[in-house]
Amino acid sequence: MSGLRRMLIAAAIALLPIAAAAVAQETQPAEPAVPADTAAGLAEWEKIFAVFSHPRCANCHVEDDRPRWSGASYGPAPRVHGFNVQRGLDGSGFGNPGLRCTTCHFEANSEVLHGPPGAENWHLAPAEMAWWEKSSAAICAQIKDPARNGGRTLDEVAVHVRDDRLVGWGWEPGRGREPAPGSAEATFEALQRWAAAGAPCPPGG
């Protein structure tokens, strides 16, 4: 065997491991996506649920036509809103002609203790967005459903919570009323972290 041939064979043998590694790398399946951090997501959801289920938020997210009076400042048991206040025959949530929500609820809180609260665009939430007395799992599923959250993505839900002035009233409800926990900004951030973790929901219905 000539010297040149022996050198070529030796070089080919030396390159075999490199070629095998390259083939293995090309044929190796892609690594699976990093799973969502369910535990962290559920911890964020608990913060969100504490806000959404709080009386300052839930009292106007009712399935029927009657907003509620509930919370520590209203006594031990929930009551329907006084004065026969209702959603409105037109379904708008702004009340009936002659007794619109804005008859008493102006754009700012009354300075009188327990006087009418106020914020821009005061009205009931649409009936499809009702979650009064629903479970954590039920509200969680609802928030992710555009048909029941006002047609919003999760990012848009977070921005709505942070920027809408009527929603923001829940943290500044006026004298004698317990505010919702946290703040609009903190809830916005919790919603973002929950969504980033895969928006997990607790078990149940």
N, C-alpha and C positions, 0 to 999 in steps of 0.2 A: 504494500500500500504506500503510495507516495506520501511525502511529507505534507503536501498541500491538502490532500484528501483527509489525512488525519486531523489537520487543523480545522477543516470545515465541519467534520463530524463532531469534534469537541465543542466547537462554537454552537452548533445546533443543540447539543445536549445541554449546554449551559443556559441556553435561552428557553428551554422547555418549561421550567418553573415560572418564569415571567409570563410566558404565553398562557399557561394554565391559570395563573392568577387573574390575568386580564379577562379571560373567558368567564371565570367564576364571578368576577365583578359585574360583567355585563349581564349575566343571567341571574344574578341574585335578586330576589323579589324586593320591591321597595318596602321600606319600613312603614309599618302602619301609622296612621295619624295619631298624634298624642291625644289620648282620651280626655274628654272634658273633666274638670275637677268637680265631680258631683257634690262632694262634701262642702267644698268652698262655696259652690253655687247655692246650695240649700241654706247655708248660713246667711248669705246675702238675701235670699228670698225671705227669710224670717224677719229681717229688718223692713223689707218692702211690705210684707203682709201686716206688720204692726202699724204701718201708716194707712194702708188701704182699708183695713178693718176698723180703724179708729172712728169714733162717732163723727169727728170733724169731716171725715171723708165719706164714710158709709151712709150717713143720715140722708144724703141726697142721691145715693145710688140705689134706688128702690125699684122693685119690679112693678108695684102697683102705682097708683097716682098720688100717693100721700107721702110727702117727706116726713122724716121722723125727728122727734126731739129725744135725744138720748145722751148719756154721758153723766159724769159725776155732778155737773151743775144742774141737771134736770131731774134728779131724783133716782130712786133705785130701779125703776122700770121704764122701758122705752114707751113713748107715746107718739101718736100721730100729731103732726103739726096742727096747732090751733087754728081757729077762724075758717075751717073748711078749705084750707089751701090745697089746691090740687095741681096736677101736671098741666092740665088744659085740654079742652076738647080737641084742639088742633094737634095735640101730641108734642108740642114744641118744648114743653118743660118750663115755660115762662108763666104758666098760670092761665086762668080764664079771664075773659074781658071783664073789666071792673074790679078785678082782684089779681092783677099781675104781681109777680114776685117783687118787681121794682116799685110797687106801691109803698112797701115798707123797707125793702132792702136796697139802700143806696150804694154808692161806689166806695163808701168808707164805713167803718163801724160806728155805731152810735156811741157817744161819750157817756151815756147813761148806763149804769150797772145793769147788765142783762137786757139792755136795749137791743133793738134789731141789729144783727151783724150786717156788714156790707162789703161788697167787692164788685169789681167790674163784671157786668154780664151775668148777674145772679140768676140761676135757674137750676132745675133738676137735670141730672145726667140722663141721656137717652135710656129708654127702658132696656134696650139690648145690652147696656153697660151696667146693669143692676148686679150688685153683689152684697146687698144688705143681708147680714147673718149667714152668708155662705162660708163654707170651710176654706181653709188655706189651699187645699188641693184644687178645689173648684175655682177659686179666684185666680190661682196660678194658671190653670188651663185657659181661663177666659182671657187673661192679659195677653196670651200668646196667639189668640184667635182674632184676626182682623175683623171678622164678622161681628165680634162682640167687644172690641176695644176701640171703636171709632174708626176702623179702617187703617190702623197705624202699624208700622213696623215696631220692633222693640226699641230701636233707636229713637223713633218718633214718640213712643210712649214716654221714654225718659225725658226728652226735651219738653213734652207737654207738661209733665210733672214739675219740671224746673221753671218753666217760663210762663205758664198760664196763671193769670192773676187770681182767678177764682180758686184754682187749686192751691195757690200760695196762701190764700186766706186761712187754710187749715192750720198753718203755723202761727198766724197772728189773728186769732178769732175774737179778740176784744176782751174787755174786763169780765171776769167771772166765768170764763170758759177755759177748759183745759185744751191746750194746743196739741196737735198731732206730734208724735215723737220725732226727734231729729230736726231736720230742716229740708227745704226743697232741694238744696244743693247736695246734701248728704244722701237723699233718696235718689236723686239723679245718678250719683256715683254708684250707689248700690245696684241700681238697675243696670248700669253699664257692666259692672263686675259680674252680676248674675247672668246677663246675656253672654258675656265672654266665656263663662264657665259652661255654656251649653243650655242655659235657662232651664235647669232641672226643676221638677215639681215634686212636692212630697207625695207619698202614697195616699190613696183614699179618693173620695169623690165628693 
